[in-house]
Amino acid sequence: MLKKIKDVLNDTVGAKTYTPKYKLEEIYEVNREYWVKVIEVGMAPIMLGKRTPKDLYPNDILADDDLTSLFHPLDVRSLTYLGYVNMNAPEFEIIREKTNEGNDRIFIVSVKGKSDCEIKTSYEIQSPNIVKKLNTQDAYRVGELSNQMESKEELELIKKARNKNK
């Protein structure tokens, strides 16, 4: 009886082992997007070129079912998380805010996937296409700016109306 139990346990343990072909070597960030270095498992380090890491985008790995099946389940979990973060990261991020001579604000904005930053005026950054692609804190800052600008315009209109009545 014990021998049968031992055989069953050995069979189930053996069935659950899995040797992946690839493994994640490193996770790094480029232009606010995560990338991974992947190496082939089981190759001798002496064999030149076989252990050379490949730089891959997590979403590209996950899009290919055959390639995904060659990774360990824990690596697939990491890739899934990185893919989610890449897909749901805001497209724009306000890096810096400056006020120029005319008391108009200028924003330096980082664009996801690009190494360059863009310069936006206070009127450009209030565009709904940009605001909905900002993170919550930056969108809140833009909303405050919009409110301040409208208040200034209203005060100027009130002053002009008062001057006309005099």
C-alpha positions in Angstrom: 0.0 0.0 0.0 2.8 2.4 0.9 4.6 1.6 -2.3 1.5 2.5 -4.3 1.1 5.8 -2.6 4.8 6.5 -3.1 4.5 5.7 -6.8 1.4 7.9 -7.2 3.2 10.8 -5.5 6.3 10.4 -7.6 4.2 10.4 -10.8 2.3 13.5 -9.8 5.5 15.4 -8.7 7.2 14.4 -12.0 4.2 15.5 -14.0 4.2 19.0 -12.4 7.9 19.7 -13.1 8.5 22.0 -16.0 11.8 23.1 -17.6 11.4 26.4 -19.3 13.4 27.3 -22.4 13.8 31.0 -21.6 14.0 33.0 -18.4 13.9 36.7 -17.5 17.4 38.0 -16.8 16.7 41.6 -16.2 13.8 44.2 -16.2 14.7 47.7 -17.1 12.9 51.0 -18.1 13.4 53.0 -21.3 11.4 56.2 -21.9 8.8 55.3 -19.3 8.2 51.8 -20.8 9.4 48.5 -19.3 11.6 46.1 -21.3 13.1 42.7 -20.4 16.3 40.9 -21.1 15.7 37.2 -21.9 18.2 34.4 -21.9 18.0 30.8 -23.0 18.1 28.3 -20.1 20.4 25.3 -20.1 23.0 26.4 -22.4 26.6 26.3 -21.3 28.0 29.8 -20.7 31.1 28.8 -22.7 29.0 28.6 -26.0 29.4 32.1 -27.3 26.2 33.7 -28.6 23.9 31.2 -27.0 23.5 33.0 -23.6 23.4 36.5 -25.2 20.4 38.2 -23.7 17.7 39.4 -26.0 15.9 42.7 -25.4 12.2 42.2 -25.8 9.0 44.1 -25.1 6.8 42.2 -22.6 3.6 42.8 -24.7 5.3 41.3 -27.7 6.1 38.1 -25.8 2.6 37.8 -24.4 1.1 38.3 -27.8 2.8 35.1 -29.0 1.3 32.1 -27.3 4.0 29.7 -28.5 6.7 32.0 -27.1 4.9 32.5 -23.8 4.6 28.8 -23.2 8.4 28.6 -23.2 8.7 30.7 -20.1 8.3 29.6 -16.4 4.9 30.4 -15.0 6.5 32.9 -12.5 8.2 34.7 -15.4 4.8 34.8 -17.3 3.3 36.4 -14.2 6.0 39.1 -14.2 5.6 39.6 -17.9 1.8 40.0 -17.5 2.3 42.6 -14.8 4.8 44.6 -16.9 2.5 44.4 -19.9 -0.4 45.7 -17.8 1.8 48.6 -16.5 3.0 49.4 -20.0 -0.5 49.5 -21.4 -2.1 51.5 -18.6 0.7 54.0 -18.0 -0.3 57.6 -18.9 0.9 58.8 -22.3 1.9 62.3 -21.0 3.6 63.3 -17.8 4.3 66.9 -16.7 8.0 67.2 -16.0 8.2 70.9 -15.2 6.1 74.0 -15.2 7.4 77.5 -15.8 5.9 81.0 -15.9 7.1 83.3 -18.7 7.2 87.1 -18.8 3.5 87.5 -19.7 2.5 85.4 -16.6 1.5 82.6 -19.0 2.5 79.1 -18.0 4.6 76.8 -20.1 4.8 73.0 -19.4 7.5 70.6 -20.3 5.8 67.3 -21.0 7.3 63.8 -21.3 5.7 61.6 -23.9 5.6 57.8 -23.3 7.9 56.0 -25.7 9.9 59.1 -26.8 13.2 60.3 -25.4 12.4 64.0 -26.2 10.1 66.2 -24.2 7.5 68.5 -25.7 6.7 72.1 -24.7 3.0 72.9 -24.2 1.4 76.3 -23.4 -1.3 76.5 -20.8 -3.9 76.6 -23.5 -2.5 73.6 -25.3 -2.3 71.4 -22.2 -6.0 72.1 -21.4 -7.0 70.2 -24.5 -9.3 67.2 -23.6 -7.1 64.9 -25.8 -4.1 65.7 -23.6 -5.9 65.9 -20.2 -7.3 62.4 -20.5 -3.9 61.0 -21.2 -2.3 62.5 -18.1 -2.0 60.8 -14.7 -4.5 61.9 -12.1 -2.3 64.3 -10.3 -1.2 66.1 -13.4 -4.8 66.3 -14.7 -5.8 67.9 -11.4 -3.0 70.5 -11.8 -4.3 71.3 -15.2 -7.8 71.6 -13.9 -6.6 74.1 -11.2 -4.8 76.1 -13.9 -7.9 76.2 -16.0 -9.9 77.5 -13.0 -7.3 80.1 -12.2 -7.2 81.3 -15.9 -11.0 81.6 -16.0 -11.0 83.6 -12.7 -8.4 86.0 -14.1 -10.4 86.4 -17.3 -13.6 87.1 -15.3 -11.8 89.7 -13.2 -10.5 91.5 -16.3 -14.1 91.5 -17.8 -15.5 93.0 -14.5 -12.8 95.7 -14.5 -13.5 96.6 -18.1 -17.2 96.8 -17.4 -16.6 99.0 -14.4 -14.4 101.3 -16.4 -17.0 101.7 -19.1 -19.6 102.6 -16.5 -17.5 105.5 -15.1 
